């Protein structure tokens, strides 16, 4: 039940913050929650606030030194799944 609510929360954050899968992966690696993403949406009187997508990219680049691309994110997921699969087979 908890995973269903969690996946619904991430889907809501993806929709409201206009993020793609790579952006969500970066946010998860930074330890963010769906609630924290939605809370940081800039309001109409917060012209100074960066969009959530740009904010995630800036924080990720600051912490890890580079921003993930869709291609690198996909290859990372493929490597992770292959490692899990090979670990289960051994």
C-alpha positions in Angstrom: 0.0 0.0 0.0 2.8 2.4 0.9 4.5 1.9 -2.5 1.3 2.7 -4.3 0.8 6.0 -2.4 4.5 6.8 -3.0 4.3 6.2 -6.7 1.2 8.3 -6.9 2.9 11.1 -5.0 5.9 11.0 -7.4 3.5 11.0 -10.4 1.7 14.1 -9.0 5.0 15.8 -8.4 6.1 15.0 -12.0 2.9 16.4 -13.4 2.8 19.6 -11.3 6.5 20.4 -11.5 6.7 19.5 -15.3 9.5 17.0 -14.8 10.7 14.1 -16.9 12.0 10.7 -15.7 15.6 11.9 -15.6 14.7 14.9 -13.4 12.9 12.6 -11.0 15.9 10.3 -10.8 18.1 13.3 -10.0 15.7 14.4 -7.3 15.6 11.0 -5.8 19.4 10.8 -5.8 19.5 14.1 -4.0 17.2 12.7 -1.3 14.2 14.8 -2.2 10.6 13.8 -1.6 7.6 14.6 -3.8 6.3 16.9 -1.1 9.5 18.9 -1.1 9.3 19.4 -4.9 5.7 20.6 -4.8 6.5 22.9 -1.9 9.2 24.6 -3.9 7.0 25.5 -6.9 7.4 29.3 -7.5 4.2 31.3 -6.8 3.0 34.3 -8.7 4.7 36.7 -6.3 7.9 34.7 -6.2 9.5 35.9 -9.5 13.0 35.4 -8.0 12.5 31.6 -7.5 13.8 29.2 -10.1 11.6 26.6 -11.6 11.8 23.2 -9.9 13.5 21.6 -12.9 16.3 24.2 -12.9 16.6 24.0 -9.2 17.1 20.2 -9.3 19.7 20.5 -12.1 21.6 23.2 -10.2 21.7 21.2 -7.0 22.7 18.0 -8.8 25.5 19.7 -10.7 26.7 21.3 -7.4 26.8 17.9 -5.6 27.9 15.5 -8.3 29.7 17.8 -10.7 27.6 17.1 -13.8 23.9 16.8 -14.8 22.5 13.5 -16.0 21.4 13.3 -19.5 18.6 11.0 -20.7 21.1 8.7 -22.4 23.3 8.4 -19.3 20.3 7.9 -17.0 19.1 5.0 -19.2 22.5 3.4 -19.4 22.7 3.7 -15.6 19.3 2.0 -15.1 20.3 -0.8 -17.6 23.6 -1.4 -15.7 21.7 -1.5 -12.4 19.1 -4.0 -13.6 21.9 -6.2 -15.1 23.8 -6.2 -11.8 20.6 -7.1 -9.9 19.9 -9.9 -12.5 23.4 -11.3 -12.3 23.3 -11.2 -8.6 20.1 -13.2 -8.5 21.4 -15.8 -10.9 24.6 -16.5 -8.9 
